[in-house]
Amino acid sequence: MSDAIMAYGATIAIGDGEDSEEFTEISEVRDISGFERILEVKDVSNHGSPGQHRERIVGWRDTSPVTFDINYISDDASHALLKAAHDGASVDNYQITWADGESYQFPAACTKFGKPSPVDGELLVNIELTVTGLPTDITA
């Protein structure tokens, strides 16, 4: 039997930017994607590369944007914080915690706040958080 666990229960929270920062969990979060840790590889092949085989070196690290949808509630305080972050073009601290307890804090800009409105569907907002610096493992 597999030891796999359900992904249900993951959370994303936004910080208030104060010295003793408090985080507000974003409500009604649906599927979460991204936060992929990327390691860039540079091709340094040259005319003297042995056997005409490509040579590579490891370069910069990066983290892909975090994307998720929320069931949009216009008077929800956490949704208002996301909208304000987008409208103000601010960089804020966010925390993401997966169902297995692994947790990271990272600075990001809310670079997308989209509101698709299908005729026969629920009112969603598509969110994209572009990571702007080094994530920190805060797993307890």
N, C-alpha and C positions, 0 to 999 in steps of 0.2 A: 504494500500500500504506500502511496506517495505521502511525503511530509509537507506537500505544498500548502500554503495558506491563502485565504481569500484576501484580495486587495482592499476590500471594503473597510472603511474606517480611516483612510488617509485624510490628512488635513493640510490646509494652507492658511497661514495667518500673516497679517500685515502689522508692522511695528508703528508706534506713535512718534518715533524720532526723539523722544526725551532721553535725558541722561540715564535714568534707570528705566530703560525701554520696556514698555508693556505691549503685548501682542494681542490683536483681536482676530479670532478665527473667522475666516470667510465662510458664510453660511451657504447652503444649497449648492455646494460644489459637486459637479458630476465627474465625468472622466478626466483624468489628469494625464498629460503627456509631456515629454521633454525631460529636462534636467539630466540630459545625457552628458556624461563627462567625456570630453573629446581630447585626444592627443594628436596634435598636428605632426605630420611627417613631411620632411623636405627632401626632394630629390637632389642629390649632389653628384649624380653621374657625370663622368667626364671622359675625355678621350683616352685616359689611362686606366679606366675602370676594368678590373680583371675579368677576362672572358666576355667583354661587352655586356656585363650584367649590371643592372641598375644598382646604385648605392643610395642609401637613405640615412638621414639622421633625424632624431626626434627633436621637435621644435616646441612651440607654445602649447599650453593647456587652454581649454576653453570649456564652457558649459552652454549647452543649447538652451533656447528659451523654454520657459514653462508655459504650457498652454492648457486651458481648461474652460469648460462652460459652467455657467451658474444659472439656476432657475432664478430669473431676475425678479426681485421684490423691490419696488421703487423706494419704499420707506425703510428698508433694511440698513442699519448703520454700517455694516461691513461692506455692503455694496456701494454705499455712498463714499466710503473711504477709497475704494478702488477707482470710482469715477473721478474723485478729487485728485488722486495720484496721476491718473491719465491726463485730466484737463490741466493740471498744474505742471506737467512734464517733470515731475519730481523723481528722485531716486530714493527709494525707501528700503528698509530691511524687511525681509520676508522669512518665514519659516515654513518648511515642508516636512511633514512627518508621515511615513508610510505605516501600513498596518503591522509590519514586523518590528516597529519601534525605531527604526533608523530615522534620524532627523538631521536636517541641515538648515543653517541660517545663511542668507545671501542678500547682497544689495541688488536691486533691480529697478528698472523703469517699467511702468505699465504702458507698453507700446501699442496695445490693441484693446479697444473696448467697443466691440461690435454687437449690434442688436438685430440678428436675423428674425424675421417674423413670418414663419410659414402659416398659410391659411388654416391648416388643420393641426397645428402644433402649439407647444407651449412657448412662452416668451423667454428666450434665452439671451444671455450675453456671452460672447466669445471673448476671453481674456488671454492676453499674451504678456508675460513678464520676461523682459530681456535682461539677463544676468549681466551686471556691469562690473563685477569684481569677483574675488576669490570666495567661494562658498566655504563655510566652516562647519565641520562635523560637530553637532551638539547632542549626539545620541547620549542619553543618560546611562 
